[in-house]
Amino acid sequence: MSSDSSSSPERIRRVANAVRRRVLEHTLNNNGGYLSQACSSAELLATLYLRVMRLGPSSAPLVPRRFAGVPGPSNPHAFTGADYNGPRAPEFDRFIFSPVHYALVLYSLLIELGRLGPNALDEFNQDGSTVELIGAEHSPGHEVTAGSLAQALSQAGGIALARRLRGEPGRVWVFMSDGEFQEGQTWEALAALSYHGIGNLGIYIDANAQQCDGPMEAVMGVDPLAERLRAFGAEVHEVDGHDPEALAAPAQGRAEPDHPLVVIARTDPCRGLERLRERAPKLHYVRFKGPEEFAAYQTLLQTLREETE
């Protein structure tokens, strides 16, 4: 875990704002995108990469590879996007990205950190591209295919248990959305993590209180989330998801090293783009409603460019 100027709160905020700008730019260019997810998770993901996770340098190409087919014994050319997070050496951490509809946010972050090239989004969501709208195991920064929401945590638990059995010091980090706690498999995975004492796994939750059908509380609320997680045996911290120092702190000192760590990051799905509030309560995916709204967001993009470039 680093604490030098390259991972300072100021740099994390600059990177987060640049991620929002890049996702907004892409949303304008394609008249659609998961924009609120960038608003809520930008500081969280930037803090994970710059302060929390211990990753080696990327060993993957700056221009994303084309899809080489599904993994299997008859396909030696298949790959995952994990090498954008560095080598799978025992001393380095592993990163499992669960809410794969956030993929554009992750790609944008990898670009800002130099792990992907500046033109990496040129083939976004095109046939044969690995830079997919809904990320899969071959997409940059992804190690597993999460399938339906909440499957990645089970996979991460298996990876963490295997690492512990091999005596590897590296940890496993999982990024999740709060909507995944509406899924039964999440709770089954947490029960297993607690039972097996998987303390080398940490979970960061983008708790933006939104899901595809609207506000979480209007669909199926999950609070009191912290109390429920503690009942399943997790060490739980609840923090401001836009404060880099608050986000990093729980990973620095473990109160319960034999329990999974969960950080609930309370976030704002309109952070940095106040105009998005006009679309509430439906914020999940943005398509512009007409020329006037499109022009307004173009003006907002220009303002963000002046602030971040």
C-alpha positions in Angstrom: 0.0 0.0 0.0 1.5 3.3 -1.1 1.2 6.7 0.6 3.5 8.9 -1.5 2.5 11.8 -3.7 1.5 9.5 -6.5 -1.3 8.2 -4.4 -2.2 11.4 -2.5 -5.9 12.3 -2.0 -5.4 15.2 -4.4 -4.2 12.9 -7.1 -6.9 10.4 -6.5 -9.5 13.1 -6.8 -7.9 14.3 -10.1 -8.0 10.8 -11.5 -11.6 10.3 -10.4 -12.7 13.6 -12.0 -10.9 12.6 -15.2 -12.7 9.2 -15.2 -16.0 11.0 -15.0 -15.1 13.3 -17.8 -14.0 10.3 -20.0 -17.2 8.4 -19.3 -19.3 11.4 -20.0 -17.4 12.0 -23.3 -18.0 8.4 -24.3 -21.7 8.6 -23.3 -22.1 11.6 -25.6 -20.3 10.0 -28.5 -22.5 6.9 -28.3 -25.7 8.4 -27.0 -25.7 6.1 -24.0 -23.7 4.9 -21.1 -23.5 3.9 -17.5 -22.8 7.5 -16.3 -24.1 7.5 -12.7 -21.9 4.5 -12.0 -18.9 6.7 -12.9 -20.1 9.4 -10.7 -20.5 7.2 -7.6 -17.5 4.9 -7.9 -14.7 7.0 -9.4 -13.0 7.9 -6.1 -13.6 4.3 -4.8 -11.9 2.6 -7.7 -9.1 5.2 -7.9 -8.4 4.7 -4.2 -8.3 0.9 -4.6 -5.7 1.1 -7.4 -3.6 3.9 -6.0 -3.8 3.3 -2.2 -5.3 0.0 -1.2 -4.2 -2.7 -3.6 -0.7 -3.9 -4.1 -0.4 -4.5 -7.8 2.5 -5.0 -10.1 2.9 -3.1 -13.4 0.6 -4.1 -16.3 2.0 -6.7 -18.6 -0.8 -6.4 -21.1 -0.8 -4.4 -24.4 -1.9 -0.8 -24.4 -4.2 -1.6 -27.3 -6.7 -4.2 -26.1 -6.4 -7.6 -27.7 -9.1 -9.1 -29.9 -11.3 -11.8 -28.6 -9.4 -15.2 -28.9 -12.3 -17.5 -27.9 -13.5 -19.0 -24.7 -11.1 -20.8 -22.4 -10.7 -24.5 -22.7 -8.2 -27.3 -23.2 -8.5 -27.0 -27.0 -7.9 -23.2 -27.0 -4.3 -22.3 -25.9 -4.9 -18.7 -27.1 -7.6 -17.7 -24.6 -6.7 -15.1 -22.0 -8.1 -13.0 -19.3 -7.8 -9.2 -18.7 -6.1 -9.8 -15.3 -2.7 -9.0 -16.6 -3.7 -5.3 -16.8 -3.6 -5.5 -13.0 0.0 -6.9 -13.0 1.5 -10.4 -12.7 -0.2 -13.1 -10.6 2.8 -13.3 -8.3 2.3 -14.6 -4.7 3.3 -11.2 -3.2 0.8 -9.2 -5.3 -2.9 -8.7 -4.8 -5.7 -9.9 -7.1 -8.6 -7.8 -8.1 -12.1 -9.2 -8.9 -14.5 -6.8 -10.6 -18.1 -7.9 -9.9 -20.7 -5.4 -11.2 -19.5 -5.8 -14.8 -21.9 -3.2 -16.2 -19.4 -0.7 -14.6 -16.9 -1.8 -17.2 -16.5 1.5 -18.9 -15.6 3.1 -15.6 -12.8 0.5 -15.1 -11.5 1.0 -18.7 -11.4 4.7 -18.2 -9.5 4.4 -14.9 -7.0 2.0 -16.5 -6.4 4.6 -19.2 -5.9 7.4 -16.7 -3.4 5.2 -14.8 -1.5 4.3 -18.0 -2.4 0.7 -17.9 -4.4 1.1 -21.1 -3.6 3.3 -24.0 -5.5 6.6 -24.7 -7.3 5.0 -27.7 -8.3 1.8 -25.9 -12.0 2.7 -26.2 -11.9 2.9 -30.0 -13.4 -0.5 -30.4 -15.8 -0.3 -27.5 -18.7 -2.8 -27.8 -17.8 -3.8 -31.3 -17.9 -7.4 -32.6 -14.7 -9.2 -31.8 -13.6 -6.6 -29.3 -12.7 -7.4 -25.7 -13.6 -3.9 -24.6 -17.2 -4.9 -24.0 -20.1 -2.9 -22.7 -20.7 -5.6 -20.1 -17.2 -6.8 -19.1 -16.2 -10.4 -19.3 -13.1 -12.4 -18.2 -11.2 -11.3 -21.4 -12.0 -7.6 -20.9 -9.2 -5.3 -19.7 -9.0 -5.3 -15.9 -11.3 -8.3 -15.5 -10.1 -11.7 -14.2 -13.4 -13.6 -14.1 -16.8 -13.5 -15.9 -19.2 -12.4 -13.2 -22.2 -13.7 -15.1 -25.4 -12.5 -13.4 -24.7 -10.1 -10.6 -23.2 -11.5 -7.4 -21.4 -14.5 -8.8 -17.9 -13.0 -8.6 -17.8 -13.0 -4.8 -18.0 -16.8 -4.8 -15.2 -17.0 -7.3 -13.1 -14.5 -5.3 -13.6 -16.6 -2.2 -12.2 -19.7 -3.9 -9.2 -17.7 -5.1 -8.6 -16.3 -1.6 -8.8 -19.8 0.0 -6.4 -21.2 -2.5 -4.0 -18.4 -1.9 -4.1 -19.0 1.9 -3.6 -22.7 1.4 -0.5 -22.0 -0.7 0.8 -19.5 1.8 0.7 -16.6 -0.5 0.9 -13.2 1.2 -1.1 -11.3 -1.5 -4.7 -10.5 -0.8 -7.9 -10.7 -3.0 -10.0 -7.5 -3.4 -13.5 -7.5 -4.7 -15.4 -4.4 -6.0 -19.2 -4.8 -5.7 -22.4 -2.7 -6.0 -25.0 -2.5 -3.3 -27.6 -4.0 -5.7 -25.7 -7.3 -5.5 -26.9 -7.6 -1.9 -30.4 -8.2 -3.2 -29.0 -11.5 -4.5 -29.0 -14.7 -2.4 -25.7 -15.9 -3.8 -24.0 -13.0 -2.1 -25.1 -14.1 1.3 -24.2 -17.7 0.7 -20.7 -16.6 -0.3 -20.4 -14.4 2.8 -21.5 -17.3 5.0 -18.8 -19.5 3.4 -16.1 -16.8 3.8 -16.9 -16.4 7.4 -17.1 -20.1 8.1 -13.7 -20.8 6.5 -12.1 -17.7 8.1 -11.1 -16.1 4.8 -9.4 -13.0 6.2 -7.2 -12.4 3.1 -10.3 -11.1 1.1 -11.6 -7.5 1.2 -14.8 -6.2 -0.4 -15.5 -2.6 -1.3 -19.1 -1.8 -2.0 -20.3 1.1 -4.1 -23.4 1.9 -2.0 -25.1 4.4 -4.3 -28.6 3.3 -3.4 -29.6 2.8 -7.0 -30.4 -0.2 -9.2 -31.7 -0.7 -12.7 -35.4 -0.2 -11.7 -34.8 2.9 -9.5 -33.9 3.6 -5.9 -33.0 0.5 -3.9 -35.5 1.3 -1.2 -38.3 1.5 -3.7 -37.4 -2.0 -5.2 -36.0 -4.0 -2.3 -33.9 -2.3 0.4 -30.9 -4.0 1.9 -30.4 -1.9 5.0 -29.4 -2.1 7.7 -26.6 -3.5 5.5 -23.7 -3.1 8.0 -25.6 -5.0 10.8 -26.5 -7.8 8.4 -22.9 -8.2 7.2 -21.7 -8.3 10.8 -24.3 -11.0 11.5 -22.6 -13.0 8.7 -19.2 -12.7 10.3 -17.6 -9.8 8.4 -15.5 -7.0 9.7 -17.5 -4.0 8.5 -16.6 -0.3 8.0 -19.0 2.3 6.7 -17.3 5.3 5.1 -17.8 8.3 2.8 -17.2 6.8 -0.7 -15.8 10.1 -2.1 -13.1 10.6 0.6 -9.9 8.8 -0.4 -8.5 8.8 3.2 -11.6 7.3 4.7 -11.7 4.7 1.9 -8.1 3.6 2.4 -8.2 3.5 6.2 -10.0 0.2 6.8 -7.5 -1.7 4.8 -4.6 -0.4 6.8 -5.4 -1.9 10.2 -7.4 -5.0 10.6 -9.4 -5.5 13.8 -10.5 -9.0 12.8 -7.8 -10.5 10.6 -9.5 -13.9 10.3 -12.8 -12.4 8.9 -13.5 -11.0 5.5 -13.3 -7.2 5.4 -16.2 -5.3 4.0 -16.1 -1.5 3.3 -19.5 0.1 2.6 -18.7 3.2 0.6 -21.8 5.5 0.7 -21.7 7.3 -2.6 -23.7 9.8 -4.6 -24.8 8.7 -8.1 -24.7 12.3 -9.4 -21.4 13.3 -7.8 -19.6 15.8 -10.1 -22.5 15.9 -12.6 -25.3 17.7 -10.8 -27.4 17.9 -13.9 -28.0 14.1 -13.6 -30.4 14.8 -10.6 -32.9 16.0 -13.1 -33.3 12.4 -14.2 -34.0 11.0 -10.8 -35.2 8.5 -9.8 -34.1 6.6 -12.9 -30.3 7.0 -13.1 -29.1 3.5 -14.1 -28.4 4.1 -17.8 -28.3 7.4 -19.7 -29.7 8.1 -23.1 -30.2 11.7 -24.0 -33.8 12.7 -24.6 -33.2 15.2 -27.3 -31.0 17.9 -28.8 -31.4 20.3 -26.0 -30.3 17.8 -23.3 -27.5 16.6 -25.5 -26.2 20.2 -26.0 -26.4 20.8 -22.2 -24.2 17.8 -21.5 -21.8 18.8 -24.2 -21.4 22.2 -22.4 -20.9 20.3 -19.2 -18.2 18.1 -20.8 -16.3 21.2 -22.0 -16.3 22.5 -18.4 -15.0 19.2 -17.1 -12.3 19.2 -19.8 -11.1 22.6 -18.7 -11.0 21.4 -15.1 -9.3 18.0 -15.6 -7.0 18.3 -18.7 
